[in-house]
Amino acid sequence: MKINVTEKIYWMGVNDRRKHLFENIWPLPNGVSYNSYLIKDEKTALVDTVEMGADSGYIGWIEMLLEGRELDYLIVNHMELDHAGEIGAIVRRYPNVQIIGNSKTFKILEGYYGITDNLLEVCDGAELELGHHKLKFVFTPWVHWPETMMTYDLTEKVLFSADAFGTFGTLDGAIFDDEIDFEVYREEMRRYYSNIVGKFSNMVQKALAKLCELEVKYLCPLHGPIWRNNPSRVIELYDRWSRYQARDGVVIIYASMYGNNARTADYIARKLAQHGIKQIKIHDVSKTHISYLISDIWKYRGVILGSCAYNTNMFPLIESLTRELEHIGVKNKYLGLFGSYSWNGGGVRNLTAFAEAIGWEQVAPAADIFGTPTPEKLEACDAIALAMAE
Ligand code: FEO
């Protein structure tokens, strides 16, 4: 298959529909694509590779596109193995290929492949002529690993952006943004951002500040569609998400062993609706994977967490969620807390400690309900719903 991004730049992507979990943790109900790109000029260059074994025909595809020519350069924008997985195979097939990266790239490259020869180390802003195409290397550390950089084609204004501007979801025939239904990808794009890149939002902001000097006609990420019709659409989304700008609405996430907290969650949601909040989402933490919980927390400005007491602590899955939120360092949320207990409590007590640690604004006192959530006891939640709506 020949899929041209421009006359001399080819998409060389692979769709992974077999893997259940990205990084062996994040669900992939719609799969994921690993994109790489081949530039065929006076010199030839491959920009990143794909996950090892994702496509047994990958090397043959390169050979077909090169039509007997050698591969001169392999540009490694990102060393995570969903993109660096075929480097060993490339070097075996093209032993004279020069690998382009930075000092951090090469440290990891040696760690995984033992490769120390034919390396061309570039500094931030360095340029390389391929013939018609002139490339510039832009360091964007921690988007998503410390070695990550982007490659900008000064000639045709193509930005090879590594993980940035990527998404979960395979490319099912449609490769370019003008061929896809964006709404199919919107939720998965935010889930990818919040799960994979979100922890490094401050570094995303630094990268965006660097990139705003570049005119981008073609935005080529390592996952998901290529943006040639409206690259600014996905750039603006990344800008919003990395500033923790959320939409009006509330996500309620609760743990409930015997249904009491589930009833409280429904009660609060009803009150929120009565106060005019249109966007309300409730999740049972025992059913919904943490990947989707994090994504919805990124999506909505309001977050209400509820936990029963469990061995004097929070319910384990709520505890796991709060630990991950602290680790990611999500910011700018309005928080409400509720829970239930039978003996000494522990759910709300530990949720309150989480609230202090993460620094979100708790909108009202927590409601900790003893035993059955009767209508009288549930009134303790009214202030949370009211404050969320104000
Ligand atoms: Fe798609 Fe950080 O790898």
Boltz pocket constraint, residues with backbone or C-beta under 6 A from the ligand:
constraints:
  - pocket:
      binder: B
      contacts: [[A, 78], [A, 80], [A, 81], [A, 82], [A, 83], [A, 144], [A, 145], [A, 163], [A, 222], [A, 223]]
      max_distance: 6.0
